[in-house]
């Protein structure tokens, strides 16, 4: 149960980050590649990778 709560916390943080950095124009540009649908935020891969370190730190903190 504790692992599920940790995972939900990390997923929530990822969604918050993506929503705060969302770029509708970018999301529309790439929508053609995902005809089955997807959660589009339109953030660049570079920006997302920058956030990766923060998310890894959050995960480590939740392990303690």
PyMOL commands that set and color helices and strands:
alter all, ss='L'
color gray80, all
select helices_A, chain A and resi 2-20+24-33+45-63
alter helices_A, ss='H'
color red, helices_A
deselect
rebuild
show_as cartoon
